[in-house]
């Protein structure tokens, strides 16, 4: 039996199934299952029957073409034939297909399948990489000349370093319009070649948009789509130190992160109601999610989001008791108010042995963030980092406290 990249297969002598992500030789293929790619003899595999709908075929076959109109017409005719015969009506074909039409349609489908199969290749873990990348979706610029990386053409890839099948839509951004340049589906832990670009044409590709849709067979959770724009600065392309060996490739590449899978899951995961009920029961068992009793002697009480986590919004409008409170005040007055609330809440968090406190400082001119970081250096036993960009943008900081017994 012949297998192609993207085929779903079952194992003859063991349970489970996987996806063909590499053709090693005519008798051996690489199959990815649970995030690991292993070689299997084709005689040990059974191809899973292909789905029938157009959308399922797009995910399943890993190609950028829908079922041809003639194929859909044949399917409709077959359905109409069965329906009319059942009720005793004469069978009428509105779209008669000749043998030549059928052969031509099949030829175009075979050519499209071959073209997309040639574009897709499995990711290969580079064990010597000193800069591991988190699971997610990337754009990769790979110089064809790996020795002299700043000259010659560059290959443009969309990289799917996730356990999901990725369906993407890629557009570049011009002065007045977006331009759709490619769309396809990519198997898990694979990359797809988009274009070979001459150096003088790179400017046409340095700004654009990548939309991502994720498919899986069955799960109590479902990952929602994403849409992210990107911009690659010319000076970054022209500096050799920006080209690295990713953990999933053995070629140097300039990587543009488009989606961090863990961060995306944290805020864009649809949970089935059965699992939601199970999680709710677990939270109640552990005391999480219970309403916080207001304690007027504790300024931190209003900010508690979990029994051991607080989230403090330091935007001025959130801190003022009335709109007239700071009427006519200067900018430094606002800053003093914000810093005072920050210090009060941080001290309360340490005293009450919280594990983490999040401060939402906003973006602005960066003065408040600078003041927060300057003061955090005076507190032993704490460390901090920027909070999730997906959830807070670039306007929040997470402070972890090591005061718990």
C-alpha positions in Angstrom: 0.0 0.0 0.0 1.3 3.5 -0.8 1.2 6.2 1.9 1.5 9.9 1.5 2.5 12.6 4.1 -0.6 13.5 6.0 -2.3 10.1 5.8 -3.9 8.9 9.0 -3.0 5.3 9.8 -3.8 2.6 12.4 -1.3 0.0 13.7 -1.9 -3.7 12.9 -0.2 -5.1 16.0 -0.9 -2.3 18.6 -3.7 0.1 19.6 -3.8 3.8 18.6 -3.3 5.7 15.4 -1.0 8.4 14.0 -0.1 10.6 11.0 2.4 9.9 8.3 4.9 12.8 8.5 7.9 11.4 6.6 8.5 9.0 3.6 11.8 7.2 4.5 11.8 4.8 1.6 9.2 2.8 -0.4 8.8 0.2 2.4 9.2 2.5 5.5 7.5 5.7 6.6 7.8 7.9 9.7 4.6 8.1 11.8 4.0 10.8 14.4 1.9 9.8 17.4 1.8 11.6 20.8 4.4 14.0 19.6 7.0 11.4 18.6 8.0 10.3 15.1 8.9 6.6 14.7 9.7 4.5 11.6 7.2 1.8 10.6 7.0 -0.7 7.8 4.1 0.0 5.5 3.0 -3.7 6.0 2.4 -2.9 9.7 0.0 0.0 8.9 -3.6 0.4 7.8 -4.7 3.6 6.2 -7.7 5.1 7.9 -10.7 5.6 5.6 -10.8 9.1 4.2 -13.6 11.3 5.4 -16.3 12.2 2.9 -16.9 15.9 3.4 -15.0 18.7 1.7 -13.8 20.3 4.9 -12.6 17.0 6.3 -10.7 16.2 3.1 -8.9 19.5 3.4 -7.7 18.6 7.0 -7.0 15.0 6.1 -5.1 15.2 2.9 -2.9 18.1 3.9 -3.4 20.1 0.7 -4.6 23.5 -0.2 -7.4 22.5 -2.6 -11.0 21.7 -1.9 -12.7 18.8 -3.6 -13.1 19.6 -7.3 -16.5 20.9 -8.4 -16.9 17.9 -10.6 -16.3 15.5 -7.7 -18.9 17.3 -5.7 -21.3 17.1 -8.6 -20.8 13.3 -8.8 -21.5 13.0 -5.1 -24.7 15.0 -5.5 -25.8 12.9 -8.5 -25.2 9.7 -6.6 -27.3 11.0 -3.7 -30.1 12.2 -6.1 -30.0 8.8 -7.9 -30.6 6.9 -4.6 -33.3 9.3 -3.5 -35.2 9.3 -6.8 -35.0 5.5 -7.2 -36.3 5.0 -3.7 -39.5 7.1 -4.5 -39.9 5.6 -8.0 -39.0 8.9 -9.8 -37.0 8.9 -13.0 -33.4 9.6 -12.5 -32.3 12.9 -14.2 -28.7 14.0 -14.3 -28.4 17.8 -14.7 -24.6 17.6 -15.0 -23.5 14.7 -17.2 -19.9 13.9 -17.0 -18.0 12.4 -19.9 -15.1 10.0 -19.4 -12.8 12.7 -20.6 -14.1 15.1 -18.0 -13.6 12.6 -15.2 -10.0 11.8 -16.3 -9.2 15.5 -16.6 -10.6 16.2 -13.1 -8.7 13.3 -11.6 -5.4 14.4 -13.3 -5.7 17.9 -11.8 -6.4 16.5 -8.4 -3.4 14.2 -8.6 -1.1 17.1 -9.7 -2.4 19.3 -6.8 -1.8 16.5 -4.3 1.7 15.8 -5.6 2.6 19.5 -5.5 1.5 19.9 -1.9 3.2 16.7 -0.8 6.4 18.0 -2.2 6.1 21.2 -0.2 5.6 19.5 3.2 8.4 17.9 5.2 8.5 16.6 8.8 10.4 18.6 11.4 13.7 17.0 12.5 14.7 17.6 16.1 18.1 19.2 16.3 19.6 17.8 19.5 22.5 20.3 19.5 20.3 23.4 19.6 21.2 25.8 22.4 18.0 27.8 21.9 15.0 25.5 22.3 11.7 27.0 21.1 8.3 26.4 22.7 5.6 24.5 20.8 3.7 26.8 18.5 3.5 28.2 15.0 6.4 30.0 13.4 7.4 31.7 10.1 10.9 30.6 9.1 13.3 32.3 6.7 15.9 29.7 5.7 18.9 30.9 3.6 19.7 28.5 0.8 23.4 29.1 1.2 23.9 28.1 4.9 27.6 29.1 4.8 27.0 32.6 3.6 23.6 33.3 5.0 23.4 37.0 4.1 23.5 36.5 0.4 21.4 34.5 -2.1 17.8 33.5 -2.0 15.8 32.7 1.2 13.2 30.1 1.5 10.0 31.1 3.3 8.3 28.4 5.5 5.3 28.1 7.7 6.3 25.8 10.6 3.7 23.8 12.6 5.5 22.8 15.8 2.3 21.5 17.4 0.5 18.2 17.8 -2.4 19.5 15.8 -3.1 19.7 12.1 -2.7 23.3 11.1 -4.8 25.0 8.4 -3.4 28.5 7.7 -4.1 31.5 5.5 -1.1 33.7 4.7 -1.3 37.3 3.4 1.3 40.0 2.9 0.7 43.6 3.7 1.3 46.3 1.0 1.0 50.0 1.1 -2.8 50.0 0.6 -3.9 46.3 0.6 -3.4 42.8 2.0 -2.4 40.2 -0.6 -3.3 36.6 -0.1 -0.3 34.5 -1.1 -0.9 31.0 0.3 -3.2 28.7 2.2 -2.9 25.0 3.0 -3.0 22.4 5.8 0.2 21.1 7.5 0.4 17.9 9.5 1.6 17.9 13.1 5.3 18.7 13.6 5.9 19.6 10.0 6.8 22.6 7.9 5.6 23.7 4.5 7.6 25.5 1.8 5.8 28.7 0.6 8.2 30.5 -1.7 11.9 31.0 -2.6 12.6 34.7 -2.4 15.4 36.7 -3.9 17.1 39.1 -1.5 16.0 42.2 -3.4 12.3 41.0 -3.1 12.4 40.3 0.7 10.8 43.6 1.4 7.6 42.4 -0.1 7.4 39.6 2.5 8.5 41.3 5.7 5.0 42.4 6.8 1.8 40.4 6.8 -0.8 38.3 8.5 -1.1 34.6 9.4 -4.4 33.1 10.4 -4.4 29.6 12.0 -7.1 27.0 12.5 -6.3 23.8 14.4 -7.8 20.4 13.9 -7.9 17.2 16.0 -9.9 14.0 15.8 -11.6 14.0 19.2 -11.0 15.9 22.4 -13.0 17.3 25.4 -11.2 20.6 24.7 -11.0 22.5 21.3 -8.4 25.0 20.4 -9.9 28.2 18.9 -8.5 29.9 15.8 -5.9 32.7 15.9 -5.0 35.7 13.7 -1.7 37.4 14.2 0.2 40.0 12.1 4.0 40.1 11.8 6.7 42.5 10.8 10.3 41.6 10.2 12.7 44.5 10.3 15.3 44.7 7.5 18.2 45.1 9.9 17.2 41.8 11.6 17.4 39.9 8.2 20.8 41.5 7.5 22.5 40.3 10.8 23.9 36.8 10.9 23.5 36.4 14.6 19.7 36.4 14.2 19.9 33.1 12.3 19.8 30.1 14.8 19.5 26.4 14.8 15.9 25.8 16.1 15.3 22.7 18.2 13.1 21.3 15.5 15.4 21.9 12.5 19.0 21.2 11.5 19.3 24.3 9.3 19.9 27.8 10.5 16.8 30.0 10.2 15.4 33.4 11.2 12.4 32.5 13.2 9.3 34.7 13.6 7.1 33.4 16.5 3.4 33.6 15.4 1.7 31.6 18.2 2.8 30.2 21.5 0.8 27.1 22.0 0.8 27.1 25.8 -0.2 30.8 26.0 -2.9 30.3 23.3 -4.4 27.3 25.1 -4.5 29.4 28.3 -7.0 31.9 26.9 -8.4 30.3 23.7 -9.5 26.8 24.6 -13.1 25.8 24.3 -13.9 23.3 27.0 -16.7 20.7 26.7 -19.4 21.1 29.4 -18.6 17.6 30.7 -15.0 18.5 31.4 -16.0 21.9 32.7 -18.2 20.3 35.3 -15.4 18.0 36.3 -13.0 20.9 36.7 -15.5 22.9 38.7 -15.9 20.0 41.1 -12.1 19.7 41.5 -11.8 23.4 42.1 -14.5 23.3 44.8 -12.8 20.4 46.4 -9.5 22.4 46.6 -11.2 25.6 47.8 -10.6 27.4 44.5 -13.2 29.6 43.0 -15.1 30.2 46.3 -16.2 33.8 46.7 -13.7 35.9 48.7 -15.2 37.4 51.9 -14.6 41.1 51.9 -12.2 42.1 54.6 -12.1 45.9 55.1 -8.9 45.6 57.1 -7.2 43.9 54.2 -6.7 46.3 51.2 -5.8 43.3 49.0 -9.2 41.5 49.5 -10.9 43.2 46.5 -8.1 42.0 44.2 -8.1 38.3 45.0 -8.8 36.0 42.0 -7.7 32.8 43.7 -7.0 31.9 47.3 -3.3 32.5 46.8 -3.3 34.9 43.8 -4.2 38.6 43.5 -4.5 40.8 40.4 -4.2 44.5 40.9 -5.2 47.0 38.3 -3.0 50.1 38.7 -4.7 52.2 36.0 -5.6 55.6 37.6 -9.3 55.3 36.8 -9.5 52.0 38.7 -7.9 53.5 41.8 -9.9 56.7 42.2 -12.9 56.5 44.5 -14.5 59.4 42.7 -13.8 61.1 39.4 -13.3 64.4 41.3 -10.7 63.0 43.6 -7.8 63.9 41.4 -9.3 66.8 39.5 -6.5 69.3 38.6 -3.8 66.8 39.8 -0.5 66.6 38.0 1.0 63.5 36.4 3.3 62.9 39.4 0.3 62.9 41.7 -1.2 60.0 39.7 2.2 58.2 39.8 2.5 58.6 43.6 -1.0 57.1 44.0 -0.2 54.1 41.8 3.1 53.4 43.5 1.5 53.7 46.9 -1.1 51.1 46.0 1.6 48.9 44.5 3.7 48.9 47.7 0.6 48.4 49.9 -0.6 45.4 47.9 2.8 43.8 47.6 3.4 44.1 51.3 0.0 42.6 52.0 0.7 39.7 49.6 4.0 38.9 51.3 2.5 39.1 54.8 -0.5 36.9 53.8 1.8 34.4 52.1 0.3 34.6 48.6 2.1 32.7 45.9 1.7 35.3 43.1 0.5 38.8 42.6 -0.1 40.4 39.1 0.2 44.2 38.6 -1.5 45.7 35.6 0.5 48.8 34.9 -0.5 49.5 31.3 1.9 50.5 28.5 2.0 54.3 28.4 5.5 55.8 28.5 6.9 53.0 30.7 7.5 55.2 33.8 5.2 53.2 36.1 6.7 49.8 35.0 10.2 51.3 35.7 9.2 52.4 39.2 7.7 49.0 40.0 10.8 47.1 38.8 13.1 49.5 40.7 11.2 48.8 43.9 11.0 45.1 43.4 14.8 44.9 43.5 14.6 45.9 47.2 12.4 42.8 48.1 14.4 39.6 48.8 12.8 36.3 47.9 10.7 37.5 45.0 11.2 37.3 41.3 9.2 38.8 38.5 8.5 38.6 34.8 6.2 40.1 32.1 2.7 38.6 32.3 1.0 36.7 29.5 1.0 38.9 26.4 -2.1 37.1 25.1 -4.1 37.9 28.2 -2.7 41.3 29.3 -0.9 42.7 26.2 2.4 44.2 27.2 1.0 46.0 30.2 1.3 43.7 33.2 4.0 42.1 35.4 3.8 38.9 37.4 5.5 38.8 40.8 6.2 35.4 42.4 6.6 35.2 46.1 8.7 32.6 47.9 7.3 33.3 51.3 5.0 30.3 51.5 6.0 27.5 54.0 
